[in-house]
Amino acid sequence: QVQLVESGGGLVQARGSLGLSCAASGLAFSMSHMGWFRQAPGKERELVSGISQRAVTTDYADSVKGRFTISRDNAKNTVYLQMNSLKPEDSAIYYCAASFASSASSWPLHRGNINYWGQGTQVTVSS
């Protein structure tokens, strides 16, 4: 059974930092592209950042470029998201996601090519 377990969310003031982690189990982690999505109330779930299976390629939403950094440790089956200079508009539930790197269509990540989702972790940025 595949599990993606996020941790590290919480409440932070604007311009602060938070780090998210996602531990994967039951998954061929090193053969999967990994990513972070977020969903705010009343909005669609959107890609925040993705990282390819060997961390050769990363992808960021324009709204987070220069502020967020994604990384992964294939030995620990864990993907990370470091979020700096947080803004109130970054407030959302953040979801870890995995996509089998089995075809060209598995990258870049989008909602339609995700095979597994985590349960989500709340990030709230106060102004």
ZISULNOR-V145460 format. One record per residue. N is the residue number from 1. RES is the residue in one small letter. OMEGA is omega in radians with two decimals (* if undefined). BURIAL is 1 if it has 24 or more other ideal C-beta (glycine too) atoms within 12 Angstrom, else 0. Layout:
# ZISULNOR-V145460
n: (N,N)
res: (RES,RES)
omega: (OMEGA,OMEGA)
burial: (BURIAL,BURIAL)
This chain:
# ZISULNOR-V145460
n: (1,2,3,4,5,6,7,8,9,10,11,12,13,14,15,16,17,18,19,20,21,22,23,24,25,26,27,28,29,30,31,32,33,34,35,36,37,38,39,40,41,42,43,44,45,46,47,48,49,50,51,52,53,54,55,56,57,58,59,60,61,62,63,64,65,66,67,68,69,70,71,72,73,74,75,76,77,78,79,80,81,82,83,84,85,86,87,88,89,90,91,92,93,94,95,96,97,98,99,100,101,102,103,104,105,106,107,108,109,110,111,112,113,114,115,116,117,118,119,120,121,122,123,124,125,126,127)
res: (q,v,q,l,v,e,s,g,g,g,l,v,q,a,r,g,s,l,g,l,s,c,a,a,s,g,l,a,f,s,m,s,h,m,g,w,f,r,q,a,p,g,k,e,r,e,l,v,s,g,i,s,q,r,a,v,t,t,d,y,a,d,s,v,k,g,r,f,t,i,s,r,d,n,a,k,n,t,v,y,l,q,m,n,s,l,k,p,e,d,s,a,i,y,y,c,a,a,s,f,a,s,s,a,s,s,w,p,l,h,r,g,n,i,n,y,w,g,q,g,t,q,v,t,v,s,s)
omega: (-3.12,3.04,3.00,-3.05,3.14,3.02,3.04,3.11,3.12,-3.12,-3.14,3.09,3.10,-3.10,3.08,-3.10,3.02,3.04,3.10,3.05,3.08,3.13,-3.10,3.04,-3.14,-3.04,2.99,-2.93,-3.07,3.09,-3.09,2.90,-3.11,-3.13,3.04,3.02,3.05,3.12,3.07,-3.14,3.10,-3.13,3.10,3.05,-3.07,3.08,3.02,-3.10,3.08,3.09,-3.08,-2.97,3.13,3.10,3.11,-3.05,3.02,-3.09,-3.13,2.95,-3.12,-3.05,-3.10,-3.13,-3.14,3.14,-3.10,3.09,3.09,3.09,3.13,3.06,-3.07,3.09,-3.12,-3.12,-3.06,3.04,-3.05,2.98,3.07,-3.08,3.13,3.12,-3.07,-3.14,3.09,-3.13,3.02,-3.14,-3.10,2.91,-3.12,-3.09,2.98,-3.08,3.14,3.12,3.12,3.14,-3.01,-3.11,3.13,-3.11,-3.12,3.13,0.00,-3.10,2.97,-3.04,-3.05,-3.13,3.09,3.14,-3.12,3.10,2.93,-3.09,3.09,3.07,-3.06,3.00,3.12,-3.13,-3.12,-3.12,*)
burial: (0,0,0,1,1,1,1,1,1,0,0,1,0,0,0,0,0,1,1,1,1,1,1,1,0,0,1,0,1,1,0,1,1,1,1,1,1,1,1,1,0,0,0,0,1,1,1,1,1,1,1,1,1,0,1,0,0,1,1,1,1,0,0,1,0,0,1,1,1,1,1,1,0,0,0,0,1,1,1,1,1,0,1,0,0,1,1,0,0,1,1,1,1,1,1,1,1,1,1,1,1,0,0,0,0,1,1,1,1,0,0,0,1,1,1,1,1,1,0,1,1,1,1,1,1,0,0)
